[in-house]
């Protein structure tokens, strides 16, 4: 498959929504049995790892699997987050998974995998299970109504809540227990994410505060102890002489007495006779 390497930035805002930056990476392309990754699949994997590497980021690992021992996405994520300390594990398409398992113990092994807890003791959270409501005509109408700002009863969020409630009832009937209700749905995922997001936000605020205080302290030090003025540029002898002449004013040119005009004898006599 093809993908666009340049990020597409979309800004969404609505009331009561937290300020988050969500990075949705391309889906991983699994190789065929016995074959290595193709060029496009390797490029996608490299792009995903590039976004997962920064240590301050939380990772939502969305895995479509019926057996946690076979988890390609989690294997790639563990290359960027070795102990999965930053990773929240999410299992998708729970409704389809419940249709696959006929025995309660198999379904319990999916929603509460003991091997995963033993192998990944530092996993930040999960697994949480989600499922998209079926695209019925009423759900499409609700989606259009929600997009138009209608909200209220029949909105898409209400469809999600109803769908998740039906999944909890179905899971409880199969396991004869409601102990895993807190692991189902988008609301469960948000409850799991919220404290970790708050902790990351507080860390960011503290780091920013320390940087600003250090910058303010540097500015104050510069204001209290201004640097000395730069030394005057050196002047050569010609510049100094020109400066001295300018200070004394322009030099007057003296007349040469040897070059003064002399009257002739006849003119002198005429002058005396007159």
Residue pairs with C-beta under 8 A, 6 or more apart in sequence:
1 29
1 40
2 40
3 26
3 40
3 43
3 44
3 47
5 43
5 47
7 23
18 197
20 197
23 51
23 57
25 47
25 48
25 51
25 52
26 44
26 47
26 48
27 44
28 41
28 44
28 45
28 48
28 72
28 73
28 76
29 37
29 38
29 40
29 41
29 44
30 41
30 72
31 37
31 38
31 41
37 45
45 76
48 76
49 76
49 79
49 80
51 57
52 59
52 77
52 80
52 81
53 80
55 86
56 200
56 203
56 204
57 86
58 86
58 87
58 88
58 124
58 193
58 196
58 197
58 200
59 77
59 80
59 81
59 86
59 87
59 88
60 87
60 88
60 90
61 73
61 74
61 77
61 84
61 87
61 88
61 89
61 90
61 126
62 73
62 90
62 92
63 71
63 73
63 74
63 89
63 90
63 91
63 92
63 127
64 91
64 92
64 93
65 71
65 91
66 97
66 100
66 101
66 110
67 110
68 74
68 110
68 113
68 115
68 116
68 127
69 115
74 84
74 87
74 89
77 84
77 87
78 84
81 87
83 120
83 122
84 120
84 122
84 123
84 124
85 122
85 123
85 124
86 124
87 123
87 124
87 126
88 124
88 125
88 126
88 128
88 189
88 192
88 193
88 196
89 116
89 123
89 125
89 126
89 127
89 128
90 126
90 127
90 128
90 129
90 130
90 189
91 97
91 110
91 111
91 126
91 127
91 128
91 129
91 130
92 129
92 130
92 131
93 131
93 132
94 129
94 130
94 131
94 167
94 171
94 184
95 131
95 167
95 170
96 131
97 107
97 110
97 129
98 107
98 167
98 170
98 171
98 174
101 107
101 110
101 174
104 174
104 175
104 176
107 171
107 174
107 175
108 175
111 127
111 129
111 171
111 175
111 180
111 183
112 180
113 127
116 123
116 127
117 123
124 196
125 192
125 193
125 196
126 183
126 192
127 183
128 183
128 184
128 185
128 188
128 189
128 192
129 167
129 183
129 184
129 185
130 184
130 185
130 186
130 189
131 163
131 164
131 167
132 163
133 139
133 159
133 160
133 162
133 163
134 163
138 154
138 159
139 156
139 159
141 154
142 154
142 155
142 156
142 158
142 159
143 156
145 151
145 154
145 155
146 155
146 156
146 157
151 157
160 185
160 186
161 185
161 187
164 184
164 185
164 186
164 187
167 184
167 185
168 178
168 181
168 184
168 185
171 180
171 181
171 184
172 178
172 181
182 188
182 191
235 243
245 251
263 271
